[in-house]
């Protein structure tokens, strides 16, 4: 008895459908990785290149769900792979690696074997720089391509030793380190002063200064200096005399104003030391010493020369707090009487140290 050809054809078609269904294994991918790592499309192509049966699922297909993610961890990268089969069973694997490419390559191979146990064992990823869509094999002994520099954030470890960040704090706008609120400097000055002797006397001073780095009307400056002033020899009836003043001075300048390249500061000063008057060509020769106290007010002008160097000019008036009179003995001829007001003029060179 002959079987009709139509029935034979239908039977062959029914036998072939399960065979075709066994030829492909559908999968869907959800993927996440840091910037610079291979992407989802490369991950999927790597699975397909390792198996002749694996294919990306079409809408409505029953497929294996593959969720792959790579994150930065201390010392490299960590890949997490979750595979969910149509029957509801789920498998999860973690893959530590030294680079992102290595982690994704390993996850692609594991996913391939889960989808198609008969898949070949060589893992592949596309060359991220080419973007040509050609799948390029990465054999295990081939050096891995460099990965972009990524900041590694270690996981909190309560047993770890705390590391103190000693970098200077950032400025409010985040552009760089915050400047120090104060600066320290040194200065040397040459001056002309009155009141300690008849006429003007040369004065030299050295000291340190501390100032606020902020700009604006309120910008305090404090200067501590030591001064030595010595007059010329004055000859008079009955002999000659010479005056010398050794003192320490503190100058405070709370405000500052800018006039072009010049920084102007109104200042007040207090000075304390010793005034010595030495008589000569007189019998008997005698040296007199008194406590020297002085207040003053001045205006300082500063201009930057180069780098930390500054040039300053100071003009002001001083007000001695003593009013002694010096005489030759025994003639009682007056040599000098300390006035109520004196003059101060100085030229100073300064340098900022810190």
TAKADA-V629564 format. One record per pair of residues at least 12 apart in sequence whose ideal C-beta (glycine too) atoms are under 8 Angstrom apart, sorted by the first residue. I is the first residue (numbers start at 1). J is the second residue. Records with the same first field share a line. If there is no record, write none. Layout:
BEGIN
I->J, J
END
This chain:
BEGIN
23->53
24->53, 54, 55
25->51, 53, 54, 55, 64, 115, 116
26->55, 56, 57, 58, 61, 62, 63, 64
27->47, 54, 55, 56, 57, 63, 64, 65, 66, 111, 115
28->56, 57, 63, 64, 65, 66
29->43, 44, 47, 56, 66, 67, 68
30->65, 66, 67, 68
31->43, 67, 68, 69
32->68, 69, 70
33->69, 70, 100, 104
34->70, 71, 72, 100, 150
35->148
36->100, 147, 148, 150
37->70, 100, 101, 104, 147
38->100, 101, 104, 125, 126, 128
39->128
42->104, 125, 126, 128
43->68, 104, 107, 108, 125
44->56
45->124, 126, 133, 135
46->104, 105, 108, 109, 112, 123, 124, 125, 126, 135
47->66, 108, 111, 112, 115
48->135
49->124, 135, 137
50->108, 109, 112, 119, 120, 121, 122, 123, 124
51->112, 115, 116, 118, 119, 120
52->116
53->115, 116, 118, 119
54->112, 115, 116, 119
62->86
63->86
64->83, 84, 85, 86, 114, 115
65->82, 83, 84
66->81, 82, 83, 111, 114, 115
67->81, 82, 83, 84
68->80, 81, 82, 104, 107, 108, 111
70->100, 103, 104, 107
72->150, 151, 152, 153
73->96, 152, 155
74->152, 154, 155
75->98, 152
76->96, 97, 98, 99, 103
77->96, 97, 98, 99, 100, 102, 103
78->94, 95, 96, 97, 103
79->94, 95, 96, 97, 103, 104, 106, 107
80->92, 93, 94, 95
81->93, 94, 95, 107, 110, 111
83->111, 114
91->114
93->107, 110
95->107, 110
98->144
99->144, 147
100->147
101->125, 138, 144, 145, 147
102->144
104->125
105->123, 124, 125, 138
106->123
108->123, 124, 125
109->121, 123
122->137, 139
123->138
124->136, 137, 138
125->138
127->145
128->145
129->145
179->213
180->213, 354
181->212, 213, 214
182->210, 211, 212, 213
183->210, 211, 212, 213, 352, 354
184->208, 209, 210, 352, 353, 354
185->208, 209, 210, 211, 308, 350, 351, 352, 353
186->206, 207, 208, 209, 350, 351, 353
187->205, 206, 207, 208, 209, 223, 225, 312, 348, 349, 350, 351
188->204, 205, 206, 348, 349
189->203, 204, 205, 206, 225, 312, 314, 346, 347, 348, 349
190->202, 203, 204, 346, 347, 348
191->203, 204, 205, 227, 229, 314, 344, 345, 346, 347
192->343, 344, 345, 346
193->229, 245, 318, 342, 343, 344, 345
194->318, 339, 342, 343, 344
195->294, 318, 320, 338, 339, 341, 342, 343
196->229, 231, 243, 245, 275, 292, 338, 342
197->231, 234, 242, 243, 336
198->231, 234, 335, 336
199->231, 232
200->343
201->229, 230, 231, 232, 243, 245
202->229, 230
203->227, 228, 229, 245, 346
204->227, 228, 229
205->225, 226, 227, 228, 249, 346, 348
206->225, 226
207->223, 224, 225, 226, 249
208->223, 224
209->221, 222, 223, 224, 350
210->222
215->256
216->256
217->255, 256, 257
218->254, 255, 256
219->255, 256
220->252, 253, 254
221->251, 252, 253, 254, 256, 265, 267
222->250, 251, 252, 253
223->249, 250, 251, 252, 253
224->248, 249, 250
225->248, 249, 251
226->247, 248, 249
227->245, 246, 247, 248, 249, 271, 273
228->244, 245, 246
229->244, 245
230->242, 243, 244, 245
231->243, 244
233->280
234->335, 336
235->281
236->328, 333, 335
237->328, 331, 333
238->282, 328, 331, 333
239->279, 280, 281, 282, 328
240->279, 280, 281, 282
241->277, 278, 279, 280, 326, 328, 335, 336
242->277, 278, 280
243->275, 276, 277, 278, 336
244->275, 276, 278
245->273, 274, 275, 276, 292
246->273, 274, 276
247->271, 272, 273, 274, 292, 294
248->271, 272, 273
249->269, 270, 271
250->269, 270, 271
251->267, 268, 269, 298
252->267, 268, 269
253->265, 266, 267, 268, 300
261->303, 304
262->301, 302, 303
263->301, 302, 303
264->299, 300, 301
265->299, 300, 301, 302
266->297, 298, 299
267->297, 298, 299, 300, 314, 316
268->295, 296, 297, 298
269->294, 295, 296, 297, 298, 316, 318
270->294, 295, 296
271->292, 293, 294, 295, 296, 318
272->291, 292, 293, 294
273->292
274->289, 290, 291, 292
275->289, 290, 291, 292, 322, 324, 338
276->288, 289
277->289, 326, 335, 336
279->328, 329, 335
282->328, 329
284->329
286->329
288->326
290->322, 324
291->322
292->320, 322
293->320, 321, 322
294->318, 319, 320, 321, 342
295->318, 319, 321
296->316, 317, 318, 319, 344
297->316, 317
298->314, 315, 316, 317, 344
299->314, 315, 316
300->312, 313, 314
301->313, 314
302->350
308->351, 352, 353
309->349, 350, 351
310->349, 350, 351, 352
311->347, 348, 349, 350
312->346, 347, 348, 349, 350
313->346, 347, 348
314->344, 345, 346, 347, 348
315->344, 345, 346
316->344, 345
317->341, 342, 343, 344
318->341, 342, 343, 344
319->340, 341, 342
320->338, 339, 340, 342
322->338
323->337, 338, 340
324->337, 338
325->337, 338
END
